[in-house]
Amino acid sequence: MKPSVLDLFAGCGGLSYGFQKAGCSIEGFVESWKPAITTFLHNHPKALHLGSDITKVSDAALLTWKGKVDIIVGGPPCQGFSMCGKRDPHDKRNQLYKEFIRCVAFINPKVVVMENVAGMLSMEDKDGEKILLKIIDDLIQMDYFVSYRKLNAAEFGIPQNRERIFIIAVKLSLFPIPTFEKKTTMEAIQDLPEHEHWINGHILFDTTPETLEKIKKLKSGEKLYSTFNFGRQRLRPDKPSRTVPTNPIFIHPEYDRFLTPREMARLQSFPDDFTFCGTKTDMATMIGNAVPPRLSQKIASTICESGIL
């Protein structure tokens, strides 16, 4: 089945014709200028004209296409952004990109392609913010992966120096799906002994007698000092640990001592055969600054299995 396309701000159909030549099916379009509408329909007779004024194309009118269109393309009016024009932030045409975004949000296509003049790169909205960045942020909020680039037609075998900005947004599930199988602190470290051990990094931190006496009185979840947000706290055995920091501030759920670097590493999902070098303080710093390997593996696997490589 051919990928389906809707063309918003279609003009005579340059974008659509290119997508059709690439093997896509042009299903519908929005355009206001009658000669352009006639031209578009002559070249794409099966396409449905959704309307002339995109602000009046309601969500109800788009319902047929919701979740059923693969690609939305279009070039919102560029006159307000062009270096050849006044570049007036209050030009109403500058706000029509929001209608493009509205249609994308409602239909939820797999791919979005927006084209505009190079002047969009520097054009600011009425509030002083870059319009390009607003568009990108809107697409990101809809879970699209977004990139943009200024392309010169002359570099693609076209006999014209024509620079335009293209924004391409793709719906890719590159983030791993949580398993929600939460592992508790004690499940991760319960087999590590109370005292030092030959396992790399299972080294005790020095503790003063005064601090040790205070630790002995701590119940699960309690802190040594109220001035710390969550540091120097006895971890709860039945819950996941708090975020592992770069220094030894967590107290073992059962033993009256601070966690060892290896226990901190366990909470970060490092296997025991991952060797940390340096002093115990160096180890703690490295562990606290690291990305949990199990999480990075999930991300890497999702990317490799997505088919984009």
TANOR-V426611 format. One record per residue. RES is the residue in one small letter. SS is DSSP state (@ for helix, = for strand, . for the rest). PSI is psi as a letter, one per 30 degrees, with the letter a starting at -180 (* if undefined). Layout:
res->(RES;RES)
ss->(SS;SS)
psi->(PSI;PSI)
This chain:
res->(m;k;p;s;v;l;d;l;f;a;g;c;g;g;l;s;y;g;f;q;k;a;g;c;s;i;e;g;f;v;e;s;w;k;p;a;i;t;t;f;l;h;n;h;p;k;a;l;h;l;g;s;d;i;t;k;v;s;d;a;a;l;l;t;w;k;g;k;v;d;i;i;v;g;g;p;p;c;q;g;f;s;m;c;g;k;r;d;p;h;d;k;r;n;q;l;y;k;e;f;i;r;c;v;a;f;i;n;p;k;v;v;v;m;e;n;v;a;g;m;l;s;m;e;d;k;d;g;e;k;i;l;l;k;i;i;d;d;l;i;q;m;d;y;f;v;s;y;r;k;l;n;a;a;e;f;g;i;p;q;n;r;e;r;i;f;i;i;a;v;k;l;s;l;f;p;i;p;t;f;e;k;k;t;t;m;e;a;i;q;d;l;p;e;h;e;h;w;i;n;g;h;i;l;f;d;t;t;p;e;t;l;e;k;i;k;k;l;k;s;g;e;k;l;y;s;t;f;n;f;g;r;q;r;l;r;p;d;k;p;s;r;t;v;p;t;n;p;i;f;i;h;p;e;y;d;r;f;l;t;p;r;e;m;a;r;l;q;s;f;p;d;d;f;t;f;c;g;t;k;t;d;m;a;t;m;i;g;n;a;v;p;p;r;l;s;q;k;i;a;s;t;i;c;e;s;g;i;l)
ss->(.;.;.;=;=;=;=;=;.;.;.;.;.;@;@;@;@;@;@;@;@;.;.;.;=;=;=;=;=;=;.;.;.;@;@;@;@;@;@;@;@;@;@;.;.;.;.;=;=;=;=;.;.;@;@;@;.;.;@;@;@;@;@;@;@;.;.;.;.;.;=;=;=;=;.;.;.;.;.;.;.;.;.;.;.;.;.;.;.;.;.;@;@;@;@;.;@;@;@;@;@;@;@;@;@;@;@;.;.;.;=;=;=;=;=;=;=;@;@;@;@;.;.;=;.;.;.;.;.;=;@;@;@;@;@;@;@;@;@;@;@;.;.;.;=;=;=;=;=;=;=;=;@;@;@;@;.;.;.;.;.;.;=;=;=;=;=;=;=;=;.;.;.;.;.;.;.;.;.;.;.;.;.;.;@;@;@;@;@;.;.;.;.;.;.;.;.;.;.;.;.;.;.;.;.;.;.;.;@;@;@;@;@;@;@;@;.;.;.;.;.;.;=;.;.;.;.;.;.;.;.;.;=;=;.;.;.;.;.;.;.;.;.;.;.;.;.;.;.;=;=;.;.;.;.;.;.;=;.;.;@;@;@;@;@;@;@;.;.;.;.;.;.;.;.;.;.;.;.;@;@;@;@;@;@;@;@;@;@;.;.;.;@;@;@;@;@;@;@;@;@;@;@;@;@;.;.;.;.)
psi->(k;k;k;k;k;k;j;k;h;f;b;f;g;e;e;e;e;e;e;e;f;g;g;l;k;j;e;l;l;k;k;f;k;e;e;e;e;e;e;e;e;e;f;i;f;f;k;k;j;f;l;e;j;f;f;g;j;l;e;e;f;f;e;f;f;j;g;g;k;e;k;k;l;l;j;l;k;f;e;f;f;k;f;f;a;f;h;j;f;g;k;f;f;f;f;f;f;e;e;e;e;e;e;e;e;e;e;h;l;e;k;k;j;k;k;l;l;f;f;f;e;f;k;k;a;f;g;f;k;k;e;e;e;e;e;e;e;e;e;e;f;g;h;k;k;k;l;l;k;k;k;k;e;f;g;h;g;k;h;k;j;j;k;l;k;k;k;k;k;k;j;k;i;f;k;l;k;k;f;g;i;k;k;l;e;e;e;e;g;f;f;k;l;e;l;l;l;f;k;k;f;i;k;k;k;k;k;l;e;e;e;e;e;e;e;f;f;k;l;k;f;l;l;e;k;f;f;k;e;g;l;h;k;j;k;k;f;g;l;l;l;l;k;k;a;g;l;i;f;k;k;k;f;e;l;i;l;l;k;l;e;e;e;e;e;e;f;g;g;k;l;f;g;j;k;k;l;a;l;e;e;e;e;e;e;e;e;f;f;l;k;k;e;e;e;e;e;e;e;e;e;e;e;e;f;f;g;f;*)
